Amino acid sequence: MAAPVRQRDAVRTKREILEVATREFAERGYAGARVDEIAAQTRTTKRMIYYYFGGKEQLYVAVLEAAYSRIRSAEREAEVDHLEPRAAIRRLAELTFDHHEANPEFIRLVSIENVHRGEHVAKFSSFAHLNSPAIELIGGILERGRAEGIFRRDVDAVDVHMLISSFCVFRVANRHTFGTIFDRDLLDPDRREHYRAMLGDVVVDYLTGADG
């Protein structure tokens, strides 16, 4: 009877480690983060962290995988198939907008991994499989939009994903420099709905326009 309890404890401990590690890596980067500090903030030891994850790099990759999994999970739960194509792609863009605003640690983690030229995610094929559902979801919306004569732009799902992500990531990642230079807070609550609608308009207007 003790095994299920130990299993639940292991799941809970791993979850707590990932939560603390997410904050540590997002705040200090891969090089600056310390496994000793992560262990000190959890109910475990450095040895147990290595037992569960294998090492610092594996823990960092697990943090990245968990971060990407959360946005992919939110996209799967969006239920946009019943919406007409323009509403569906707008809903997906708004979901990304909401997620990135609510999870600034995700933006910092992605930025940190780009500083490292993506060397850690490149070592693990799981990232391609993890993110392919997002492309498939957008691709399905694009196919419906073209079939109905609504979307006329010759563009693929990866391009649309980039368009949406670039707006959402920039707004969070560049908040401080942009605010200093232009005296405008991109996360100002009073302008939130304006930017949220702007993103949807940009994506929809681009897809419904014609090349050339």
TILUMDREN-887234 format. One line per field, with one value per atom (N, C-alpha, C, O): chain; residue number from 1; z negated, x negated, y negated. Coordinates in nm, 2 decimals, decimal comma. Layout:
N
chaine = (A ...) $
num = (NUM ...) $
up = (Z ...) $
east = (X ...) $
north = (Y ...) $
END
This chain:
212
chaine = (A A A A A A A A A A A A A A A A A A A A A A A A A A A A A A A A A A A A A A A A A A A A A A A A A A A A A A A A A A A A A A A A A A A A A A A A A A A A A A A A A A A A A A A A A A A A A A A A A A A A A A A A A A A A A A A A A A A A A A A A A A A A A A A A A A A A A A A A A A A A A A A A A A A A A A A A A A A A A A A A A A A A A A A A A A A A A A A A A A A A A A A A A A A A A A A A A A A A A A A A A A A A A A A A A A A A A A A A A A A A A A A A A A A A A A A A A A A A A A A A A A A A A A A A A A A A A A A A A A A A A A A A A A A A A A A A A A A A A A A A A A A A A A A A A A A A A A A A A A A A A A A A A A A A A A A A A A A A A A A A A A A A A A A A A A A A A A A A A A A A A A A A A A A A A A A A A A A A A A A A A A A A A A A A A A A A A A A A A A A A A A A A A A A A A A A A A A A A A A A A A A A A A A A A A A A A A A A A A A A A A A A A A A A A A A A A A A A A A A A A A A A A A A A A A A A A A A A A A A A A A A A A A A A A A A A A A A A A A A A A A A A A A A A A A A A A A A A A A A A A A A A A A A A A A A A A A A A A A A A A A A A A A A A A A A A A A A A A A A A A A A A A A A A A A A A A A A A A A A A A A A A A A A A A A A A A A A A A A A A A A A A A A A A A A A A A A A A A A A A A A A A A A A A A A A A A A A A A A A A A A A A A A A A A A A A A A A A A A A A A A A A A A A A A A A A A A A A A A A A A A A A A A A A A A A A A A A A A A A A A A A A A A A A A A A A A A A A A A A A A A A A A A A A A A A A A A A A A A A A A A A A A A A A A A A A A A A A A A A A A A A A A A A A A A A A A A A A A A A A A A A A A A A A A A A A A A A A A A A A A A A A A A A A A A A A A A A A A A A A A A A A A A A A A A A A A A A A A A A A A A A A A A A A A A A A A A A A A A A A A A A A A A A A A) $
num = (1 1 1 1 2 2 2 2 3 3 3 3 4 4 4 4 5 5 5 5 6 6 6 6 7 7 7 7 8 8 8 8 9 9 9 9 10 10 10 10 11 11 11 11 12 12 12 12 13 13 13 13 14 14 14 14 15 15 15 15 16 16 16 16 17 17 17 17 18 18 18 18 19 19 19 19 20 20 20 20 21 21 21 21 22 22 22 22 23 23 23 23 24 24 24 24 25 25 25 25 26 26 26 26 27 27 27 27 28 28 28 28 29 29 29 29 30 30 30 30 31 31 31 31 32 32 32 32 33 33 33 33 34 34 34 34 35 35 35 35 36 36 36 36 37 37 37 37 38 38 38 38 39 39 39 39 40 40 40 40 41 41 41 41 42 42 42 42 43 43 43 43 44 44 44 44 45 45 45 45 46 46 46 46 47 47 47 47 48 48 48 48 49 49 49 49 50 50 50 50 51 51 51 51 52 52 52 52 53 53 53 53 54 54 54 54 55 55 55 55 56 56 56 56 57 57 57 57 58 58 58 58 59 59 59 59 60 60 60 60 61 61 61 61 62 62 62 62 63 63 63 63 64 64 64 64 65 65 65 65 66 66 66 66 67 67 67 67 68 68 68 68 69 69 69 69 70 70 70 70 71 71 71 71 72 72 72 72 73 73 73 73 74 74 74 74 75 75 75 75 76 76 76 76 77 77 77 77 78 78 78 78 79 79 79 79 80 80 80 80 81 81 81 81 82 82 82 82 83 83 83 83 84 84 84 84 85 85 85 85 86 86 86 86 87 87 87 87 88 88 88 88 89 89 89 89 90 90 90 90 91 91 91 91 92 92 92 92 93 93 93 93 94 94 94 94 95 95 95 95 96 96 96 96 97 97 97 97 98 98 98 98 99 99 99 99 100 100 100 100 101 101 101 101 102 102 102 102 103 103 103 103 104 104 104 104 105 105 105 105 106 106 106 106 107 107 107 107 108 108 108 108 109 109 109 109 110 110 110 110 111 111 111 111 112 112 112 112 113 113 113 113 114 114 114 114 115 115 115 115 116 116 116 116 117 117 117 117 118 118 118 118 119 119 119 119 120 120 120 120 121 121 121 121 122 122 122 122 123 123 123 123 124 124 124 124 125 125 125 125 126 126 126 126 127 127 127 127 128 128 128 128 129 129 129 129 130 130 130 130 131 131 131 131 132 132 132 132 133 133 133 133 134 134 134 134 135 135 135 135 136 136 136 136 137 137 137 137 138 138 138 138 139 139 139 139 140 140 140 140 141 141 141 141 142 142 142 142 143 143 143 143 144 144 144 144 145 145 145 145 146 146 146 146 147 147 147 147 148 148 148 148 149 149 149 149 150 150 150 150 151 151 151 151 152 152 152 152 153 153 153 153 154 154 154 154 155 155 155 155 156 156 156 156 157 157 157 157 158 158 158 158 159 159 159 159 160 160 160 160 161 161 161 161 162 162 162 162 163 163 163 163 164 164 164 164 165 165 165 165 166 166 166 166 167 167 167 167 168 168 168 168 169 169 169 169 170 170 170 170 171 171 171 171 172 172 172 172 173 173 173 173 174 174 174 174 175 175 175 175 176 176 176 176 177 177 177 177 178 178 178 178 179 179 179 179 180 180 180 180 181 181 181 181 182 182 182 182 183 183 183 183 184 184 184 184 185 185 185 185 186 186 186 186 187 187 187 187 188 188 188 188 189 189 189 189 190 190 190 190 191 191 191 191 192 192 192 192 193 193 193 193 194 194 194 194 195 195 195 195 196 196 196 196 197 197 197 197 198 198 198 198 199 199 199 199 200 200 200 200 201 201 201 201 202 202 202 202 203 203 203 203 204 204 204 204 205 205 205 205 206 206 206 206 207 207 207 207 208 208 208 208 209 209 209 209 210 210 210 210 211 211 211 211 212 212 212 212) $
up = (0,00 0,00 0,00 0,03 -0,03 -0,04 0,09 0,11 0,19 0,33 0,39 0,43 0,39 0,45 0,38 0,44 0,25 0,17 0,22 0,24 0,23 0,27 0,41 0,44 0,49 0,63 0,64 0,71 0,55 0,55 0,50 0,55 0,40 0,34 0,45 0,46 0,53 0,63 0,74 0,78 0,78 0,88 0,82 0,89 0,70 0,63 0,62 0,65 0,58 0,57 0,70 0,71 0,80 0,94 0,98 1,05 0,96 0,99 0,92 0,98 0,79 0,71 0,76 0,77 0,80 0,85 0,98 1,00 1,07 1,19 1,17 1,24 1,08 1,05 1,00 1,05 0,91 0,86 0,96 0,98 1,04 1,14 1,25 1,31 1,28 1,38 1,34 1,42 1,21 1,16 1,16 1,20 1,12 1,11 1,25 1,27 1,35 1,48 1,55 1,62 1,53 1,59 1,53 1,60 1,40 1,34 1,36 1,38 1,36 1,36 1,49 1,51 1,58 1,70 1,67 1,56 1,78 1,77 1,69 1,60 1,73 1,66 1,52 1,43 1,49 1,35 1,25 1,13 1,30 1,21 1,14 1,20 1,02 0,93 0,89 0,83 0,91 0,86 0,71 0,65 0,64 0,50 0,45 0,35 0,52 0,48 0,50 0,42 0,61 0,64 0,54 0,49 0,50 0,39 0,26 0,19 0,23 0,10 0,09 -0,02 0,21 0,21 0,22 0,23 0,23 0,24 0,13 0,05 0,11 0,01 0,06 0,05 0,11 0,16 0,16 0,09 0,22 0,22 0,36 0,46 0,38 0,51 0,57 0,69 0,48 0,53 0,58 0,68 0,52 0,57 0,70 0,78 0,71 0,84 0,95 1,06 0,93 1,03 1,05 1,17 0,95 0,96 1,05 1,14 1,03 1,11 1,25 1,34 1,27 1,40 1,47 1,59 1,40 1,46 1,45 1,46 1,44 1,43 1,46 1,48 1,45 1,47 1,61 1,62 1,71 1,85 1,87 1,93 1,82 1,83 1,76 1,80 1,64 1,57 1,64 1,65 1,70 1,78 1,90 1,93 1,97 2,08 2,04 2,10 1,92 1,87 1,84 1,86 1,79 1,76 1,89 1,90 2,00 2,13 2,18 2,24 2,17 2,22 2,15 2,21 2,02 1,94 1,98 1,99 2,01 2,05 2,18 2,20 2,28 2,41 2,40 2,47 2,32 2,30 2,26 2,30 2,17 2,12 2,23 2,23 2,32 2,42 2,52 2,58 2,55 2,65 2,59 2,66 2,46 2,39 2,40 2,43 2,38 2,39 2,53 2,55 2,63 2,77 2,80 2,88 2,75 2,78 2,72 2,77 2,60 2,54 2,59 2,54 2,69 2,74 2,81 2,81 2,87 2,94 3,04 3,02 3,14 3,25 3,37 3,47 3,38 3,50 3,53 3,65 3,44 3,46 3,51 3,55 3,50 3,53 3,68 3,74 3,74 3,88 3,88 3,78 4,00 4,00 3,94 3,87 3,97 3,92 3,77 3,70 3,72 3,57 3,51 3,40 3,58 3,52 3,51 3,41 3,61 3,61 3,51 3,45 3,50 3,41 3,26 3,18 3,24 3,11 3,07 2,96 3,16 3,14 3,11 3,02 3,18 3,16 3,02 2,95 2,98 2,85 2,74 2,63 2,76 2,66 2,64 2,53 2,75 2,74 2,66 2,58 2,70 2,63 2,48 2,40 2,44 2,30 2,23 2,12 2,29 2,23 2,21 2,10 2,31 2,30 2,19 2,12 2,19 2,09 1,95 1,85 1,93 1,80 1,76 1,64 1,85 1,82 1,87 1,97 1,81 1,86 1,84 1,91 1,75 1,73 1,86 1,89 1,93 2,05 2,16 2,23 2,16 2,26 2,22 2,31 2,09 2,05 2,08 2,13 2,06 2,09 2,24 2,27 2,32 2,47 2,51 2,59 2,45 2,48 2,44 2,51 2,32 2,27 2,36 2,39 2,41 2,50 2,63 2,69 2,67 2,80 2,78 2,87 2,66 2,63 2,65 2,69 2,61 2,63 2,77 2,79 2,86 3,00 3,01 3,11 2,92 2,92 2,91 2,95 2,85 2,85 2,76 2,79 2,66 2,57 2,63 2,63 2,69 2,76 2,88 2,92 2,94 3,06 3,03 3,12 2,91 2,87 2,85 2,84 2,84 2,81 2,91 2,93 2,98 3,09 3,03 3,11 2,90 2,84 2,87 2,87 2,89 2,90 3,03 3,04 3,14 3,27 3,26 3,31 3,19 3,18 3,08 3,10 2,98 2,89 2,95 2,91 3,04 3,10 3,24 3,29 3,29 3,42 3,41 3,51 3,30 3,29 3,31 3,37 3,27 3,29 3,44 3,49 3,51 3,66 3,73 3,82 3,68 3,74 3,71 3,80 3,60 3,57 3,66 3,71 3,67 3,76 3,90 3,98 3,94 4,08 4,11 4,22 4,01 4,03 4,05 4,14 3,98 3,99 4,13 4,19 4,17 4,30 4,41 4,51 4,40 4,51 4,52 4,63 4,40 4,40 4,46 4,54 4,42 4,47 4,62 4,69 4,68 4,82 4,89 5,00 4,84 4,90 4,91 5,00 4,81 4,81 4,89 4,89 4,94 5,01 4,92 4,97 4,80 4,70 4,69 4,70 4,68 4,67 4,81 4,88 4,86 4,99 5,00 5,10 4,88 4,88 4,89 4,82 4,97 4,99 4,88 4,90 4,77 4,65 4,58 4,58 4,52 4,45 4,30 4,24 4,23 4,08 4,00 3,90 4,04 3,96 3,97 3,87 4,09 4,10 4,01 3,95 4,01 3,93 3,78 3,70 3,74 3,60 3,57 3,46 3,66 3,64 3,62 3,53 3,71 3,70 3,57 3,51 3,52 3,39 3,28 3,19 3,28 3,17 3,16 3,05 3,28 3,28 3,20 3,13 3,23 3,16 3,01 2,93 2,97 2,83 2,75 2,64 2,81 2,75 2,73 2,62 2,84 2,83 2,72 2,65 2,71 2,61 2,47 2,39 2,44 2,30 2,29 2,19 2,39 2,38 2,39 2,32 2,46 2,49 2,41 2,43 2,31 2,23 2,17 2,19 2,11 2,04 2,13 2,11 2,23 2,32 2,40 2,42 2,45 2,53 2,44 2,49 2,32 2,23 2,20 2,20 2,19 2,16 2,28 2,27 2,40 2,52 2,56 2,60 2,56 2,61 2,50 2,53 2,38 2,27 2,28 2,26 2,32 2,33 2,27 2,32 2,18 2,12 2,20 2,21 2,26 2,35 2,27 2,33 2,14 2,05 1,97 1,87 2,01 1,95 1,96 2,07 1,84 1,85 1,93 1,99 1,93 2,01 2,16 2,23 2,21 2,35 2,39 2,50 2,29 2,31 2,43 2,52 2,42 2,52 2,65 2,76 2,65 2,78 2,85 2,97 2,77 2,83 2,87 2,97 2,79 2,81 2,94 3,03 2,96 3,09 3,20 3,31 3,18 3,29 3,34 3,46 3,25 3,30 3,39 3,49 3,34 3,42 3,55 3,65 3,56 3,68 3,78 3,90 3,73 3,81 3,88 4,00 3,80 3,85 3,95 4,06 3,92 4,00 4,13 4,24 4,12 4,23 4,33 4,45 4,27 4,36 4,43 4,55 4,36 4,43 4,53 4,63 4,51 4,61 4,72 4,82 4,71 4,83 4,93 4,91 5,05 5,16 5,18 5,16 5,21 5,24 5,36 5,45 5,35 5,45 5,45 5,53) $
east = (-0,08 0,00 -0,08 -0,03 -0,21 -0,30 -0,34 -0,37 -0,35 -0,40 -0,32 -0,38 -0,18 -0,11 -0,14 -0,15 -0,16 -0,19 -0,33 -0,34 -0,43 -0,56 -0,55 -0,62 -0,47 -0,46 -0,40 -0,45 -0,30 -0,24 -0,34 -0,34 -0,42 -0,52 -0,62 -0,67 -0,66 -0,76 -0,70 -0,78 -0,58 -0,52 -0,51 -0,54 -0,47 -0,46 -0,60 -0,62 -0,70 -0,83 -0,89 -0,95 -0,87 -0,92 -0,85 -0,91 -0,72 -0,64 -0,70 -0,72 -0,73 -0,78 -0,92 -0,95 -1,00 -1,14 -1,12 -1,20 -1,03 -1,02 -0,97 -1,01 -0,88 -0,83 -0,94 -0,96 -1,02 -1,13 -1,24 -1,29 -1,27 -1,37 -1,33 -1,41 -1,20 -1,15 -1,19 -1,23 -1,16 -1,19 -1,34 -1,38 -1,42 -1,56 -1,62 -1,71 -1,59 -1,65 -1,60 -1,68 -1,47 -1,42 -1,48 -1,50 -1,52 -1,57 -1,72 -1,78 -1,79 -1,94 -2,00 -2,12 -1,92 -1,97 -2,03 -2,04 -2,07 -2,12 -2,25 -2,27 -2,34 -2,47 -2,47 -2,54 -2,38 -2,37 -2,29 -2,31 -2,20 -2,12 -2,20 -2,30 -2,16 -2,24 -2,14 -2,04 -2,18 -2,10 -2,09 -1,99 -2,20 -2,20 -2,09 -2,02 -2,07 -1,97 -1,83 -1,74 -1,82 -1,69 -1,65 -1,54 -1,75 -1,73 -1,69 -1,61 -1,76 -1,73 -1,59 -1,54 -1,53 -1,40 -1,29 -1,17 -1,33 -1,23 -1,26 -1,36 -1,17 -1,18 -1,26 -1,21 -1,38 -1,46 -1,61 -1,64 -1,69 -1,83 -1,88 -1,82 -2,01 -2,07 -2,08 -2,06 -2,11 -2,13 -2,00 -1,99 -1,88 -1,75 -1,72 -1,65 -1,75 -1,72 -1,80 -1,74 -1,92 -1,99 -1,93 -1,93 -1,88 -1,82 -1,69 -1,67 -1,61 -1,49 -1,51 -1,44 -1,61 -1,63 -1,76 -1,77 -1,86 -1,98 -2,10 -2,21 -2,07 -2,17 -2,11 -1,99 -2,19 -2,15 -2,09 -1,98 -2,16 -2,11 -1,98 -1,89 -1,96 -1,84 -1,73 -1,61 -1,76 -1,66 -1,61 -1,49 -1,71 -1,68 -1,59 -1,50 -1,62 -1,54 -1,40 -1,30 -1,39 -1,26 -1,18 -1,06 -1,24 -1,18 -1,12 -1,01 -1,21 -1,17 -1,05 -0,95 -1,06 -0,95 -0,82 -0,71 -0,83 -0,71 -0,65 -0,53 -0,74 -0,69 -0,62 -0,51 -0,68 -0,62 -0,49 -0,39 -0,49 -0,37 -0,25 -0,14 -0,27 -0,16 -0,09 0,04 -0,16 -0,10 -0,03 0,07 -0,10 -0,04 0,09 0,18 0,09 0,21 0,32 0,44 0,29 0,40 0,45 0,57 0,36 0,41 0,50 0,60 0,47 0,55 0,69 0,79 0,70 0,82 0,90 1,01 0,85 0,91 1,05 1,14 1,06 1,19 1,23 1,34 1,15 1,18 1,24 1,28 1,26 1,31 1,45 1,49 1,53 1,67 1,68 1,78 1,57 1,57 1,53 1,46 1,59 1,55 1,41 1,36 1,34 1,19 1,14 1,04 1,20 1,15 1,16 1,07 1,27 1,29 1,19 1,14 1,17 1,08 0,94 0,87 0,89 0,75 0,73 0,63 0,83 0,83 0,83 0,76 0,91 0,92 0,78 0,74 0,72 0,59 0,48 0,40 0,49 0,40 0,42 0,32 0,55 0,58 0,53 0,49 0,55 0,50 0,35 0,31 0,28 0,13 0,10 0,01 0,17 0,15 0,17 0,09 0,28 0,32 0,21 0,17 0,17 0,07 -0,06 -0,12 -0,11 -0,24 -0,24 -0,34 -0,13 -0,12 -0,12 -0,18 -0,05 -0,04 -0,16 -0,17 -0,25 -0,36 -0,49 -0,56 -0,53 -0,66 -0,78 -0,88 -0,77 -0,89 -0,91 -1,02 -0,80 -0,81 -0,89 -0,98 -0,86 -0,93 -1,08 -1,17 -1,11 -1,25 -1,33 -1,44 -1,26 -1,32 -1,36 -1,46 -1,26 -1,28 -1,40 -1,48 -1,40 -1,50 -1,64 -1,74 -1,64 -1,77 -1,82 -1,94 -1,73 -1,77 -1,81 -1,90 -1,76 -1,81 -1,95 -2,03 -1,98 -2,11 -2,21 -2,32 -2,17 -2,25 -2,23 -2,27 -2,17 -2,16 -2,08 -2,10 -1,99 -1,90 -1,98 -1,92 -2,10 -2,18 -2,12 -2,14 -2,04 -1,98 -1,86 -1,85 -1,77 -1,65 -1,69 -1,62 -1,81 -1,85 -1,89 -1,89 -1,93 -1,97 -1,86 -1,88 -1,73 -1,62 -1,51 -1,45 -1,48 -1,38 -1,24 -1,15 -1,23 -1,09 -1,03 -0,91 -1,12 -1,06 -0,99 -0,89 -1,04 -0,97 -0,83 -0,73 -0,83 -0,70 -0,61 -0,48 -0,67 -0,59 -0,51 -0,40 -0,58 -0,52 -0,45 -0,39 -0,46 -0,39 -0,24 -0,18 -0,17 -0,03 0,02 0,12 -0,06 -0,03 -0,03 0,06 -0,12 -0,13 -0,01 0,05 0,02 0,13 0,26 0,35 0,28 0,40 0,41 0,52 0,31 0,31 0,34 0,41 0,27 0,28 0,43 0,48 0,49 0,64 0,72 0,81 0,70 0,77 0,75 0,84 0,62 0,59 0,66 0,71 0,66 0,72 0,87 0,93 0,94 1,08 1,10 1,20 1,02 1,03 1,01 1,08 0,92 0,90 1,01 1,05 1,06 1,17 1,29 1,37 1,31 1,43 1,41 1,50 1,29 1,25 1,23 1,24 1,21 1,19 1,04 1,01 0,95 0,81 0,75 0,76 0,69 0,63 0,48 0,42 0,42 0,28 0,21 0,25 0,10 0,03 -0,08 -0,19 -0,04 -0,13 -0,10 0,01 -0,21 -0,19 -0,17 -0,18 -0,14 -0,11 -0,23 -0,21 -0,35 -0,47 -0,48 -0,52 -0,46 -0,46 -0,36 -0,39 -0,24 -0,13 -0,17 -0,15 -0,22 -0,27 -0,37 -0,37 -0,47 -0,57 -0,51 -0,55 -0,41 -0,35 -0,28 -0,30 -0,21 -0,14 -0,24 -0,23 -0,34 -0,44 -0,52 -0,55 -0,56 -0,64 -0,58 -0,65 -0,45 -0,38 -0,37 -0,40 -0,33 -0,31 -0,44 -0,45 -0,55 -0,68 -0,74 -0,79 -0,73 -0,79 -0,73 -0,79 -0,60 -0,52 -0,57 -0,58 -0,60 -0,65 -0,80 -0,85 -0,88 -1,02 -1,08 -1,18 -1,02 -1,08 -1,01 -1,02 -0,93 -0,85 -0,94 -0,90 -1,05 -1,13 -1,20 -1,20 -1,27 -1,34 -1,25 -1,27 -1,14 -1,04 -0,98 -0,96 -0,95 -0,89 -0,99 -0,95 -1,11 -1,21 -1,23 -1,24 -1,24 -1,26 -1,14 -1,15 -1,02 -0,90 -0,80 -0,70 -0,84 -0,75 -0,61 -0,51 -0,61 -0,48 -0,50 -0,58 -0,42 -0,42 -0,34 -0,21 -0,40 -0,33 -0,23 -0,14 -0,25 -0,16 -0,07 -0,01 -0,05 0,04 0,18 0,23 0,25 0,39 0,49 0,58 0,47 0,56 0,55 0,64 0,43 0,41 0,42 0,40 0,45 0,45 0,54 0,50 0,67 0,76 0,73 0,76 0,67 0,63 0,53 0,54 0,43 0,32 0,38 0,34 0,46 0,52 0,60 0,59 0,68 0,76 0,67 0,69 0,56 0,47 0,40 0,39 0,36 0,30 0,40 0,37 0,53 0,63 0,65 0,66 0,65 0,68 0,56 0,58 0,44 0,32 0,32 0,30 0,35 0,35 0,46 0,44 0,58 0,70 0,68 0,71 0,65 0,63 0,52 0,54 0,42 0,31 0,36 0,33 0,43 0,47 0,58 0,59 0,66 0,77 0,73 0,80 0,61 0,56 0,50 0,48 0,47 0,41 0,26 0,23 0,18 0,04 0,03 0,11 -0,07 -0,09 0,00 -0,01) $
north = (0,12 0,00 -0,13 -0,24 -0,11 -0,23 -0,29 -0,40 -0,20 -0,24 -0,35 -0,45 -0,35 -0,46 -0,60 -0,70 -0,59 -0,71 -0,77 -0,89 -0,68 -0,72 -0,77 -0,87 -0,71 -0,76 -0,90 -0,98 -0,92 -1,06 -1,16 -1,27 -1,12 -1,21 -1,24 -1,36 -1,14 -1,17 -1,26 -1,35 -1,25 -1,33 -1,48 -1,57 -1,49 -1,62 -1,68 -1,80 -1,61 -1,66 -1,71 -1,81 -1,63 -1,67 -1,80 -1,88 -1,81 -1,93 -2,05 -2,16 -2,03 -2,14 -2,18 -2,30 -2,08 -2,11 -2,19 -2,29 -2,15 -2,22 -2,37 -2,46 -2,39 -2,52 -2,61 -2,72 -2,56 -2,64 -2,66 -2,77 -2,56 -2,56 -2,66 -2,73 -2,67 -2,76 -2,90 -2,98 -2,94 -3,07 -3,10 -3,21 -3,00 -3,01 -3,03 -3,12 -2,95 -2,97 -3,09 -3,16 -3,13 -3,25 -3,38 -3,47 -3,37 -3,49 -3,50 -3,61 -3,38 -3,39 -3,33 -3,34 -3,28 -3,22 -3,08 -3,03 -3,01 -2,88 -2,88 -2,80 -2,96 -2,97 -3,01 -2,96 -3,10 -3,16 -3,08 -3,09 -3,00 -2,92 -2,81 -2,76 -2,78 -2,69 -2,58 -2,61 -2,46 -2,34 -2,34 -2,30 -2,38 -2,39 -2,48 -2,45 -2,60 -2,69 -2,64 -2,66 -2,57 -2,50 -2,40 -2,39 -2,32 -2,22 -2,29 -2,24 -2,40 -2,47 -2,52 -2,54 -2,55 -2,61 -2,50 -2,53 -2,37 -2,26 -2,16 -2,17 -2,07 -1,97 -1,85 -1,74 -1,88 -1,77 -1,81 -1,91 -1,73 -1,76 -1,76 -1,72 -1,81 -1,82 -1,68 -1,66 -1,58 -1,45 -1,39 -1,32 -1,43 -1,38 -1,45 -1,39 -1,57 -1,64 -1,57 -1,56 -1,54 -1,46 -1,33 -1,28 -1,27 -1,13 -1,15 -1,06 -1,25 -1,27 -1,32 -1,27 -1,40 -1,47 -1,44 -1,46 -1,39 -1,35 -1,45 -1,41 -1,58 -1,68 -1,82 -1,83 -1,92 -2,06 -2,08 -2,14 -2,03 -2,05 -1,98 -2,04 -1,86 -1,79 -1,86 -1,86 -1,91 -1,99 -2,11 -2,14 -2,18 -2,30 -2,27 -2,34 -2,16 -2,11 -2,08 -2,10 -2,01 -1,97 -2,10 -2,10 -2,20 -2,33 -2,39 -2,44 -2,39 -2,44 -2,36 -2,41 -2,23 -2,14 -2,17 -2,17 -2,19 -2,22 -2,35 -2,37 -2,45 -2,58 -2,58 -2,63 -2,51 -2,49 -2,41 -2,44 -2,31 -2,22 -2,30 -2,27 -2,40 -2,48 -2,56 -2,56 -2,62 -2,70 -2,60 -2,63 -2,49 -2,39 -2,33 -2,31 -2,31 -2,26 -2,35 -2,32 -2,48 -2,59 -2,59 -2,62 -2,58 -2,58 -2,46 -2,48 -2,35 -2,23 -2,24 -2,19 -2,32 -2,34 -2,46 -2,49 -2,52 -2,64 -2,62 -2,70 -2,50 -2,46 -2,56 -2,63 -2,57 -2,67 -2,61 -2,69 -2,48 -2,41 -2,46 -2,46 -2,50 -2,54 -2,68 -2,73 -2,76 -2,90 -2,91 -2,83 -3,02 -3,05 -3,09 -3,14 -3,07 -3,09 -3,22 -3,22 -3,33 -3,46 -3,46 -3,51 -3,42 -3,41 -3,31 -3,33 -3,20 -3,10 -3,14 -3,12 -3,21 -3,25 -3,37 -3,39 -3,45 -3,56 -3,51 -3,56 -3,41 -3,34 -3,28 -3,30 -3,22 -3,16 -3,27 -3,25 -3,38 -3,49 -3,55 -3,58 -3,57 -3,62 -3,53 -3,58 -3,40 -3,30 -3,31 -3,31 -3,33 -3,35 -3,48 -3,48 -3,58 -3,71 -3,70 -3,74 -3,63 -3,62 -3,53 -3,56 -3,42 -3,33 -3,40 -3,39 -3,47 -3,53 -3,64 -3,66 -3,72 -3,82 -3,76 -3,82 -3,65 -3,59 -3,51 -3,47 -3,48 -3,39 -3,46 -3,41 -3,57 -3,63 -3,54 -3,56 -3,45 -3,36 -3,27 -3,24 -3,24 -3,17 -3,25 -3,20 -3,38 -3,47 -3,48 -3,48 -3,49 -3,50 -3,37 -3,37 -3,25 -3,13 -3,11 -3,07 -3,15 -3,14 -3,24 -3,20 -3,36 -3,45 -3,40 -3,41 -3,34 -3,28 -3,17 -3,16 -3,08 -2,97 -3,03 -2,97 -3,14 -3,20 -3,26 -3,26 -3,31 -3,36 -3,24 -3,26 -3,12 -3,00 -2,94 -2,83 -3,02 -2,97 -2,84 -2,77 -2,82 -2,70 -2,57 -2,47 -2,57 -2,45 -2,34 -2,23 -2,38 -2,28 -2,21 -2,09 -2,29 -2,23 -2,15 -2,06 -2,19 -2,12 -1,98 -1,89 -1,95 -1,82 -1,72 -1,60 -1,77 -1,69 -1,70 -1,81 -1,59 -1,59 -1,61 -1,64 -1,59 -1,61 -1,75 -1,76 -1,85 -1,98 -2,00 -2,07 -1,93 -1,94 -1,87 -1,93 -1,76 -1,69 -1,76 -1,76 -1,83 -1,90 -2,02 -2,05 -2,09 -2,21 -2,19 -2,28 -2,07 -2,04 -2,05 -2,10 -2,02 -2,04 -2,19 -2,21 -2,28 -2,42 -2,45 -2,53 -2,40 -2,42 -2,35 -2,41 -2,23 -2,16 -2,23 -2,24 -2,29 -2,37 -2,49 -2,51 -2,56 -2,68 -2,64 -2,70 -2,53 -2,48 -2,44 -2,47 -2,38 -2,34 -2,47 -2,47 -2,57 -2,70 -2,76 -2,81 -2,76 -2,81 -2,74 -2,80 -2,61 -2,53 -2,56 -2,57 -2,57 -2,60 -2,74 -2,76 -2,83 -2,97 -2,98 -3,06 -2,91 -2,91 -2,84 -2,89 -2,73 -2,66 -2,74 -2,73 -2,83 -2,91 -3,05 -3,13 -3,06 -3,18 -3,31 -3,42 -3,28 -3,39 -3,43 -3,55 -3,34 -3,36 -3,36 -3,25 -3,46 -3,47 -3,48 -3,47 -3,50 -3,52 -3,38 -3,29 -3,38 -3,25 -3,25 -3,30 -3,19 -3,18 -3,05 -3,00 -3,00 -2,87 -2,89 -3,00 -2,78 -2,79 -2,83 -2,90 -2,80 -2,84 -2,99 -3,06 -3,05 -3,20 -3,27 -3,37 -3,21 -3,27 -3,26 -3,35 -3,14 -3,12 -3,23 -3,28 -3,25 -3,35 -3,49 -3,57 -3,52 -3,66 -3,68 -3,79 -3,58 -3,59 -3,60 -3,69 -3,51 -3,50 -3,63 -3,68 -3,69 -3,80 -3,92 -3,99 -3,94 -4,05 -4,02 -4,11 -3,90 -3,87 -3,86 -3,91 -3,81 -3,80 -3,94 -3,98 -4,02 -4,16 -4,24 -4,31 -4,23 -4,31 -4,28 -4,38 -4,16 -4,12 -4,14 -4,20 -4,09 -4,09 -4,22 -4,25 -4,31 -4,45 -4,56 -4,67 -4,52 -4,61 -4,72 -4,84 -4,69 -4,79 -4,88 -5,00 -4,83 -4,91 -5,00 -5,12 -4,94 -5,02 -5,13 -5,24 -5,10 -5,20 -5,31 -5,43 -5,28 -5,38 -5,47 -5,60 -5,41 -5,49 -5,57 -5,69 -5,51 -5,58 -5,62 -5,68 -5,60 -5,64 -5,58 -5,65 -5,45 -5,38 -5,24 -5,17 -5,21 -5,07 -4,98 -4,99 -4,88 -4,79 -4,70 -4,63 -4,69 -4,61 -4,70 -4,65 -4,82 -4,91 -4,86 -4,84 -4,83 -4,77 -4,85 -4,79 -4,98 -5,07 -5,05 -5,08 -5,00 -4,97 -4,83 -4,79 -4,74 -4,60 -4,56 -4,49 -4,59 -4,55 -4,61 -4,55 -4,73 -4,79 -4,70 -4,68 -4,66 -4,58 -4,44 -4,38 -4,38 -4,25 -4,25 -4,16 -4,36 -4,37 -4,40 -4,35 -4,48 -4,51 -4,38 -4,37 -4,29 -4,17 -4,09 -4,04 -4,07 -4,00 -4,07 -4,00 -4,20 -4,27 -4,25 -4,23 -4,26 -4,24 -4,10 -4,09 -4,00 -3,86 -3,84 -3,79 -3,88 -3,86 -3,94 -3,89 -4,07 -4,15 -4,10 -4,11 -4,05 -4,00 -3,87 -3,86 -3,78 -3,66 -3,68 -3,61 -3,78 -3,81 -3,89 -3,91 -3,95 -4,03 -3,94 -3,82 -4,00 -3,92 -3,96 -4,07 -3,86 -3,89 -3,99 -3,98 -4,08 -4,17 -4,29 -4,38) $
END
